[in-house]
Amino acid sequence: MKSVFSVVRMFGLGMLVAFSGYAAAQQAYPHKPIRFISPFSPGGGTTTVARLIGQKMTESWGQYVIVDNRPGGNTIIGSEALVRSAPDGYTIMIHASTHAINPSLFVLPYDTTKDFAPVASVTSNEYMLVLHPSVPANNFQEFIALAKSMPGKLNYATTGTGSTQHLATELLSIMTGIKMQHIPYKGGGPVMTAVVGGEVMLAFTGAHNSIPHLKVGRLKAIAISGEARLPALPQLPTFTDVGLRGFDVRNWYGVFAPAGTPKHIIDKLSTEIAKIMAKPDMEIKLAAIGLKPFVTTPEQFAALIKVDIAKYARVIKTAKIKLEN
């Protein structure tokens, strides 16, 4: 009988030790460095935001957060690297609205919704419709009337076929019934150079990049996306102000983990990111690169992605957008 009690007691102690070890493991995250994938080239906005967040996480958690740029394949290479990582919270990724566009343009080696665990959106920037000064339109109504009077004659610049800027312009065309000519460029810098120089007539651009040119008359702004006017340009109407309700083309950055990452880790990451993005110095640093905090919970971020996937799929199908081989 004594031996039976001994076995039971040893079993109970073993279970207690195992449970204690499990509980400690639950509380230990993170106990080693975290890899923060950016599926874009170094130097871009996503990498900058990842470094800002990573630095704050390192300071708060005492574990290094190392930004790992994995560009290529229109962000598919970096995204696949995340999906193939262990779902333990030690590999996360920052991405942009491109994540919601790619399913309608490519045959992907992963499922955009099932293989990713949304953690939080972190920033956003609205798009401003700007014209070269030679375009004879000074407000939204005049611009639409002009475009309708010369279908296919106005040309516009974007950062590439299938980019958020491209889909924003196609959505505008669908909603207003206008037709324009698409001229793709390789990056935001060339787009701005083209429209300022009169190489193209218009573009959707970030407000931060456009304002210096607006102030000296090298560009003129027609409207901006988003729910509120810019404090820096209170006279510039939103698209809702000019009667184009539902024109939502915000570009967001957000953080993901691999699907299957435990909920307590997702929640800890989400909570920490919300704290970081609420810091006054983060808002100042983001404003310097034309961004503003835009923080959501994992559930809210998942819902936003679902809406954007459907929205961009409709635009791509309606506009018959296809990537060139």
C-alpha positions in Angstrom: 0.0 0.0 0.0 2.9 2.3 0.9 4.4 1.8 -2.5 1.1 2.7 -4.2 0.9 5.9 -2.2 4.5 6.6 -3.1 3.7 6.2 -6.8 0.7 8.4 -6.5 2.6 11.1 -4.7 5.5 11.0 -7.2 2.9 11.2 -10.0 1.3 14.1 -8.4 4.6 15.9 -7.9 5.5 15.2 -11.5 2.3 16.7 -12.7 2.8 19.7 -10.5 6.3 20.2 -11.8 5.1 19.8 -15.4 2.2 22.3 -14.8 4.6 24.7 -13.2 7.0 24.4 -16.1 4.1 25.0 -18.5 2.9 28.0 -16.5 6.4 29.4 -16.5 6.7 28.9 -20.2 3.4 30.8 -20.7 4.8 33.8 -18.7 8.3 33.6 -20.2 7.6 35.1 -23.6 9.7 36.5 -24.9 12.9 34.8 -23.6 15.0 35.1 -26.8 15.4 37.5 -29.8 12.4 38.1 -32.1 12.8 38.1 -35.9 10.7 40.9 -37.5 10.4 40.2 -41.2 9.8 43.1 -43.7 8.9 41.8 -47.2 10.2 45.0 -48.7 13.6 46.4 -49.5 15.6 48.2 -46.8 15.0 51.9 -46.5 11.3 51.9 -47.2 8.4 52.9 -44.9 7.6 49.5 -43.6 11.2 48.8 -42.6 11.4 52.2 -40.9 8.2 51.5 -38.9 9.5 47.9 -38.1 12.7 49.4 -36.7 10.9 52.0 -34.6 8.6 49.3 -33.1 11.4 46.8 -32.7 13.5 49.3 -30.8 10.7 50.0 -28.4 10.0 46.3 -27.9 13.7 45.7 -27.2 13.7 48.4 -24.5 10.5 47.1 -22.9 11.1 43.4 -23.1 14.9 43.2 -22.8 15.1 40.9 -25.9 16.4 42.0 -29.2 13.9 42.5 -32.1 15.9 42.1 -35.3 14.4 43.4 -38.6 15.0 41.0 -41.4 14.3 42.3 -44.9 13.1 39.7 -47.3 12.1 41.6 -50.5 11.0 40.1 -53.8 8.1 38.6 -55.6 5.8 41.6 -54.8 6.3 40.7 -51.0 5.5 37.0 -51.6 9.0 35.9 -50.6 8.9 37.6 -47.2 5.3 36.5 -46.6 6.2 32.9 -47.3 9.1 33.1 -44.9 6.7 34.0 -42.2 4.3 31.3 -43.0 7.0 28.7 -42.9 8.2 29.9 -39.5 7.3 28.2 -36.2 4.1 29.7 -34.7 5.8 30.6 -31.4 5.9 34.4 -31.5 9.6 34.6 -32.3 9.0 35.4 -36.0 6.6 38.2 -36.9 6.1 40.3 -40.0 5.2 43.8 -40.9 3.2 44.2 -44.1 1.2 46.8 -46.0 -2.1 46.9 -47.9 -0.3 44.9 -50.6 -1.2 41.9 -48.5 -4.9 42.3 -49.3 -4.2 43.0 -53.0 -1.9 40.0 -53.8 -4.6 37.3 -53.7 -6.3 38.8 -56.7 -3.2 39.2 -58.8 -1.1 36.1 -58.0 -1.3 32.3 -57.5 0.1 32.4 -53.9 2.1 29.6 -52.1 -0.1 30.4 -49.0 -3.6 31.4 -48.0 -3.8 35.1 -47.2 -6.3 34.6 -44.4 -5.8 31.1 -43.1 -2.0 31.1 -42.9 -1.5 34.4 -41.1 -2.5 35.6 -37.6 -3.3 39.3 -37.6 -1.8 41.0 -34.6 -2.5 44.7 -35.1 -2.5 47.4 -37.7 0.0 50.1 -36.7 0.0 53.0 -39.1 -1.9 54.4 -42.1 -1.6 57.2 -44.6 -4.3 58.7 -46.8 -3.9 59.4 -50.5 -4.2 62.8 -52.1 -5.2 63.3 -55.7 -2.8 65.9 -57.2 -2.7 67.4 -60.6 0.0 69.1 -62.6 -0.7 72.9 -62.7 -1.3 72.7 -66.5 -4.4 70.6 -66.0 -7.4 73.0 -66.4 -9.3 71.9 -63.3 -9.3 73.5 -59.9 -11.7 71.3 -58.0 -13.1 67.8 -58.0 -16.2 68.6 -60.1 -14.1 70.4 -62.7 -11.7 67.5 -62.8 -14.4 64.9 -63.4 -16.0 67.0 -66.1 -12.6 67.4 -67.8 -11.9 63.7 -67.7 -15.3 62.8 -69.1 -14.8 65.3 -71.9 -11.6 63.6 -73.0 -11.8 59.9 -72.2 -8.5 58.1 -72.2 -6.5 61.3 -72.8 -5.6 62.1 -69.1 -2.7 60.0 -67.9 -1.8 59.1 -64.3 1.3 57.8 -62.6 1.5 55.0 -60.0 4.2 53.0 -58.3 3.3 50.0 -60.5 0.5 47.8 -61.8 -1.5 46.4 -59.0 -0.2 48.9 -56.5 -2.5 50.6 -54.0 -2.1 53.9 -56.0 -3.1 52.0 -59.2 -6.2 50.5 -57.6 -7.1 53.8 -56.0 -7.2 55.5 -59.4 -9.1 52.6 -60.9 -11.6 52.7 -58.1 -12.0 56.5 -58.7 -12.6 55.7 -62.4 -15.2 53.0 -61.6 -17.1 55.2 -59.2 -17.2 58.3 -61.4 -17.3 56.7 -64.9 -14.1 58.3 -66.2 -11.4 56.7 -68.3 -7.7 57.5 -68.0 -4.3 56.2 -69.2 -2.1 54.3 -66.7 1.6 55.0 -66.6 3.4 52.8 -64.1 6.7 53.9 -62.5 9.2 52.1 -60.2 8.6 53.8 -56.9 7.1 56.8 -55.2 10.1 59.1 -56.0 9.8 58.6 -59.8 6.0 59.2 -59.6 6.5 62.5 -57.8 9.1 63.6 -60.3 6.9 62.7 -63.2 3.8 64.6 -62.1 5.8 67.6 -60.9 7.6 67.7 -64.2 4.5 67.4 -66.2 5.5 64.0 -67.6 2.0 62.9 -66.4 -1.0 64.9 -65.5 -2.0 63.4 -62.2 -1.3 60.9 -59.4 -2.4 59.7 -56.0 0.4 60.5 -53.6 1.0 60.7 -49.9 0.3 64.0 -48.3 3.7 64.3 -46.7 5.4 64.1 -50.1 3.0 66.4 -51.8 2.7 69.4 -49.4 6.1 70.9 -50.2 5.2 71.0 -53.9 1.7 72.4 -53.2 3.1 75.3 -51.2 5.1 76.5 -54.2 2.6 75.8 -56.9 4.3 72.9 -58.5 1.2 70.8 -57.9 -2.5 71.4 -57.0 -4.6 69.1 -54.8 -8.1 68.1 -55.6 -9.2 65.9 -52.7 -7.9 63.5 -50.1 -9.1 60.1 -48.8 -10.0 59.5 -45.2 -12.6 60.7 -42.8 -11.2 64.1 -41.8 -9.4 66.9 -43.5 -5.7 67.4 -42.9 -4.9 70.1 -40.3 -2.0 71.2 -42.6 -4.5 71.7 -45.5 -7.9 72.5 -44.0 -9.2 73.9 -47.2 -8.6 70.6 -49.1 -11.9 68.5 -49.1 -12.1 64.8 -48.5 -13.7 62.6 -51.2 -16.7 62.3 -48.9 -16.9 66.2 -48.8 -17.1 66.3 -52.6 -19.8 63.6 -52.8 -17.8 60.4 -53.4 -18.9 58.4 -50.4 -17.2 55.0 -49.9 -13.9 56.0 -51.5 -11.7 54.3 -49.0 -8.1 53.8 -50.2 -6.1 54.1 -47.0 -2.7 52.4 -47.1 -2.0 50.6 -43.8 0.9 48.9 -42.3 0.2 46.0 -39.9 1.9 43.2 -37.9 1.3 39.5 -38.5 2.4 36.2 -36.9 2.1 32.7 -38.4 -1.2 31.0 -38.1 -1.4 28.8 -35.0 0.5 31.2 -32.8 -1.0 30.9 -29.3 -3.6 33.5 -28.4 -1.8 34.7 -25.3 1.3 35.6 -27.4 -0.8 37.4 -30.0 -2.5 39.3 -27.3 0.8 40.2 -25.6 2.2 41.5 -28.9 -1.0 43.4 -29.7 -1.0 45.1 -26.3 2.6 46.0 -26.4 2.2 47.5 -29.9 -0.7 49.6 -28.8 1.4 51.0 -26.0 4.3 51.7 -28.3 2.1 53.4 -30.9 0.5 55.6 -28.2 3.9 57.1 -27.2 4.2 60.8 -28.2 7.6 60.4 -29.8 6.3 57.7 -32.1 3.6 60.0 -33.5 6.3 62.6 -34.2 8.6 60.1 -35.8 5.8 58.7 -38.0 4.7 62.2 -39.0 8.2 62.8 -40.3 7.7 60.0 -42.9 4.1 60.9 -43.7 2.3 58.3 -41.5 0.0 58.4 -38.5 -0.8 55.8 -35.8 -3.7 53.5 -36.8 -3.9 50.8 -34.2 -6.5 48.0 -34.1 -7.0 44.8 -32.1 -6.3 41.4 -33.8 -10.0 41.0 -34.4 -10.4 44.4 -35.9 -7.4 44.0 -38.1 -8.7 40.6 -39.4 -12.0 42.3 -40.3 -10.2 45.2 -42.1 -8.1 42.7 -44.1 -11.3 40.8 -45.1 -13.0 44.0 -46.3 -9.9 45.1 -48.3 -9.4 41.7 -50.0 -13.0 41.9 -51.2 -12.8 45.5 -52.2 -9.6 45.2 -54.2 -10.8 42.0 -55.8 -13.8 43.8 -57.2 -11.6 46.7 -58.5 -9.2 44.3 -60.2 -12.0 42.3 -61.8 -13.9 45.3 -63.0 -10.9 47.1 -64.3 -9.5 43.8 -65.8 -6.1 44.4 -64.3 -3.5 41.8 -65.1 0.2 41.8 -64.4 2.6 41.5 -67.3 4.8 38.5 -67.4 
